[in-house]
Amino acid sequence: MKHAAIYKWSVLAVVLLAAGVVPLPRRGAQVRIGSKKFTESVILGETLRLLAAHDGLDAVHYREFGGTRIVFDALEAGQIDVYPEYTGTIVHEILAGKNLADEEAIGRELHTRGLAMSKSLGFSNTYAIALTKKRAAELGIAKISDLKRYPELKLALTHEFLDRSDGWPALAKRYDLPQRDVVGVDHDLAYPQLLAGEVDAIDVYSTDAMIHRGDLAVLKDDLKFFPRYDAVWLYRLEAVDRYPRLLAAIRQLEGAISEPTMRKLNDSVESRERSESQAAADFLRTKLGVNAEAERTSWATMVLTRVGEHLDLVRRSLLPAIVAGIALGIFCQRRRRIGSVVLAAVGLLQTIPSLALLVLLLPVVAALGYASIGEGSVTAVIALFAYCLLPIVRNTFTGLDGIPRGTVESATVLGLGPPSKLAEIELPIALPTILAGIRTAAVQNVGFATLGAIIGAGGLGQPILSGIRLNDVPLILSGAIPAALLALVLQFAIDGLEWAVVPRGLRGDSLR
């Protein structure tokens, strides 16, 4: 049939696009609860989810978002309805520069943003500086001002603490601290470094379970630098207007959690005695008399669920990227001057750190009205799509450009027009090189997709993040090994596809 090859490529492109953009049915929820990437925040989020569910609300918990700015922006954009926060963080990080003197002023500022703050949950979780008791005894350090005598000490501080207005720069200025060997680390990785003696001091949260289990000495804040960090709920006013039972659940938790209780809950999770959901359910039963059912998921179900979420991220980013990447590669080869700009642009995209790209895309996606965080996050899909482009565009360009001129001229002599020549001659010859680019993009995509967990997109990054937080190597491997196997399966699948569709002679050339 005339133009059969053109139809074949066109149908293939349509099928790939359709398979990539068709969304899977997702469970809708009345209430969306967020939490940050540390144990206490996850437990609190799970506590409110169980309580809201017990009160008849359909609630979902998006756990372990990257940091304060990400989760607050998600709340303000309406991507979540409520999450646990701390008053000191609200004043000195989220609303820094507003000069808010008291809770009334905080409430007025939040109200202008369609938000509100609950009363304290009953405990304060302040920042503190900690050393091992052994190291503190060796140096004779008991309070923060004692650090002035040891400028050579090595400090490992969380990235957020290094940048906050109530963080390291202001603390060092207030105490006139001389330390210069200060590095930024993830909060969950700081404890192992401290216990291994690789650093001398770290910043901690005062309710961290590791303070007791790691036998650490918390330095006295003798100049009373740190403000109170009372745990509260930040929530959207329109959410509690729609669901008054959510507000009732929030108020039920006000004043209900003491500092020892919170520390005990953190310890029960980090010692792996209970999951966050089980700890939350135990608290509700013993303290509030609420019999909420904890989420119980077997290891196999958890892994299969995460693999499904991971494949969905890969599907929605890789398949459209294949179509767009091949189209851009053809364009670059046909229009070389503009094509060089396109190649430079997709190369530039590849150089942007993945975490930075996710954070940069969040407000853009939210402003467009799409789901920027959580399950089905468009932000994660767009970022993965961008990272897939370079190898596919570059290899398509290279594959087409490497076809001998005589072959192309022979097709012209046979009377084939540009579309027919492309579909019947050039693309089949370039196919091995194009598939090599797709193979590279697919393997990279599986690895990058683990970062989607930082914005609640799920996938195999979720057990990796949880495992790092809980220092649980088997849990880390529960995400890492399936991700590696998934990359291998995709690679073998593309190898098999190449073996099936590429003529033997061309396939042999590509392997040499």
QUITA-V600347 format. One line per field, one symbol per residue. psi: psi as a letter, one per 40 degrees, with the letter a starting at -180 (. if undefined). Layout:
psi=???
This chain:
psi=hhfdddddddddddddddddehiihihiidhhhiiifiddddddddddddddddeeigiihhifidadddddddddeedidiihaidddddeddfheefhdadddddddddeefiihiiieeihgiiihiiiddddddefheidedddegeeihhhiiddddeidfadddddddefheheghihiiddeddddddeedidiiiiheehdedddefihhhhgeefdhaighhihhihddddddgdddddddddeheehidddddddddddeeediiddddddddddddefhgihihhhidddddddddddddddddeddddddddddddddddddgdddddddddddddddehhddddddddddddddeeihdiahehddddddddddddddddddddddddehhdddddddddeehiddddddddddddeddddddddddddddddddddedddfeeaaedddddddddefgddddddddddddddddddddddddddddehiddddddde.
